[in-house]
Amino acid sequence: MRERVEDSSGLVLRRWATRDVASVMTAFADPLMREQTNEPVTTVQAAERWIADRGAEWDAGSAFAFSVVDGDGYDTALGHVSVGAASRRHSVGWVSYWTTPAARGRGVASRACRALALWAFREAELFRLELGHRVNNPGSCRVAHAAGFAVEGLQRQKLAYGGSRYDVELHARLATDPEPLRL
């Protein structure tokens, strides 16, 4: 499977590498990101473990994580997209994504999710991709729609952060769905 994907807008998806430690630490220093990992990413060692874990998942075929970078430099990560194989038998994967504060509002996440979806359908041979976002995160909802993921329903009180429970809106995209319009 290809480990590097380019989209027509100049974004590049590539496997996470040790050179991305500073970008990972910057991303997880953002208060919005702190609760998105099992372990706080506040040290170089924690960032190295986070990157190593993404590599181990890739090597095991259980998830495929990409650093989203600008096609000009490939050095600074703008964000992250990944697909985990929730069910190989049914060809279903779970998509996740985030962007750094500096990359938000520029269409980076939606363009990266579109590129990831095409990669997942063609390279990972998945048929259905799912993603979910808290209902109080309208930015993530806009990303899902722009990347061609249709709303399928509400998962009540699925996630717990800081002692509160949150509803999650479920979206999905099928390999047979039409390509979304470009931004």
C-alpha positions, 0 to 999 in steps of 0.5 A, a space after each residue: 500500500 502506498 505510504 504517501 498520497 498527494 491531492 490536487 491542492 498540494 496537500 501530501 499525506 505521508 506516514 508519521 516519522 520521528 522528524 514529526 516530534 515537534 509537530 506532534 507536541 505542538 498539536 497536543 499542547 492545544 487544549 482541544 487536543 489534550 483529551 484525544 489521546 490515551 496518554 498525555 503527549 507533553 514530552 518528547 518521549 510521549 510524542 515519540 511513543 505516539 508516532 511509534 504507536 502509529 507505525 506499529 498499527 500500520 505495520 500490523 495492518 490495524 490502522 493507517 495513520 498519515 501526517 498531513 503536510 503542505 506539498 512544498 516542504 513536507 516538514 511541518 505537520 498540519 494535521 492527522 488523518 487515519 483509518 482503522 479497520 473496524 472490520 476487515 470481514 465487512 470492509 469497514 473502517 473508522 476515520 479520525 482526523 485533527 488539525 493543528 490550530 494554525 491549519 484550522 479553517 483552511 480546508 486542510 482536514 476536509 481535503 485530507 479526509 477526501 484523499 484518505 477516503 480514496 486511498 482507503 477504498 483503493 489501497 486498503 480495499 475498504 467499502 464503508 468508512 465511518 466517522 463520528 464527532 461530538 454534536 458540540 463540534 460544528 467544525 468537525 461536522 463541516 469537515 465530514 460533509 465536505 469530505 463526502 460523509 453523509 449523516 446516518 444518525 445520533 449515538 446518544 452519550 457515547 463519549 465521556 470527557 471531563 466528567 460529562 457525556 456527549 452525543 456523537 453524530 455518525 457519518 459514513 461514506 461508501 466506495 460507491 458514493 459520488 466524489 464530493 464537490 471540491 472546495 
